[in-house]
Amino acid sequence: MSIAANLSELNKELGSYNVKLIAVSKTKSNEEIMEAYNAGQKVFGENQVQELVDKYEKLPKDIEWHLIGHLQTNKVKYIAPFISLIHSVDSLKLLIEINKQAAKQNRIIDCLLQIYIADEDTKYGLGYDEAIELLRSEEYAEMKNIRITGVMGIATNTGVEKQLRDEFYELKVLFDGLKQSFFRKDDYFKEISMGMSADYKIAIEQGSTMIRVGSTIFGSRITPHWKNN
Ligand SMILES: *Cc1c(COP(=O)(O)O)cnc(C)c1O
């Protein structure tokens, strides 16, 4: 099926849910992205800074770009002028740098805390305690140019549905806890970014508000990028 047809199917399926679709375009060409764009998709996710910046420069300016992969502090400055949402904040040090670069751009950058939920040691993310520690820190209290709008998680790469369901449930419970403890009055803290091509249905059932879908839209990648990232 074509990219446009894949998108149309997916959007039909998502129709009744309040879930935002992030089209994950890593490794895909500008032509392929334009095919999705012309079919109405305006939100795209990338996991590598250089690739993201190249695409941002060449593609239409009304695209909303999300960074979904691990971000090194020394690269924050390249995306700070335009990034809409960083899904992958996994340390206080990184958040401090995002705040600093956002200030230079006179922007407030929305961020998600990436939480470690998978049963694999290859994935980045904060543990529950680390997330709380970050939110209690004096450094965070003083930040004026970032806004934490929710959490993100990557489930284990497994076909075992019960495990996926448990991991997504865990993230939802954690989100609810953080909301109660730190963001009770903040309407903007509302996002749970969870679910990819293989598991988005389960993620939605467990309360996802944003799914990050690549291969279901664009077809499979030669090497899954996130595996060597
Ligand atoms: C690549 C990637 C996705 C999309 O993966 P698909 O299986 O192609 O849908 C989602 N989230 C992250 C963090 C990724 O790196």
The ligand as a Tripos MOL2 file, in Angstrom:
@<TRIPOS>MOLECULE
LIG
   15    15     1     0     0
SMALL
NO_CHARGES

@<TRIPOS>ATOM
      1 C1         11.7990    4.1210   15.4180 C.3       1 LIG1
      2 C2         11.0370    4.5190   16.6200 C.ar      1 LIG1
      3 C3          9.6420    4.4160   16.6340 C.ar      1 LIG1
      4 C4          8.8120    3.8770   15.4850 C.3       1 LIG1
      5 O1          9.0530    2.5300   15.2770 O.3       1 LIG1
      6 P1          8.1120    1.6480   14.2820 P.3       1 LIG1
      7 O2          8.2530    0.2800   14.8030 O.co2     1 LIG1
      8 O3          8.6890    1.8160   12.9190 O.co2     1 LIG1
      9 O4          6.7540    2.1750   14.3710 O.co2     1 LIG1
     10 C5          8.9760    4.8430   17.7700 C.ar      1 LIG1
     11 N1          9.6420    5.3390   18.8320 N.ar      1 LIG1
     12 C6         10.9800    5.4560   18.8510 C.ar      1 LIG1
     13 C7         11.6370    6.0090   20.0650 C.3       1 LIG1
     14 C8         11.7180    5.0520   17.7510 C.ar      1 LIG1
     15 O5         13.0530    5.1730   17.7720 O.3       1 LIG1
@<TRIPOS>BOND
     1     1     2 1
     2     2     3 ar
     3     2    14 ar
     4     3     4 1
     5     3    10 ar
     6     4     5 1
     7     5     6 1
     8     6     7 2
     9     6     8 1
    10     6     9 1
    11    10    11 ar
    12    11    12 ar
    13    12    13 1
    14    12    14 ar
    15    14    15 1
@<TRIPOS>SUBSTRUCTURE
     1 LIG1         1 GROUP 0 **** ****
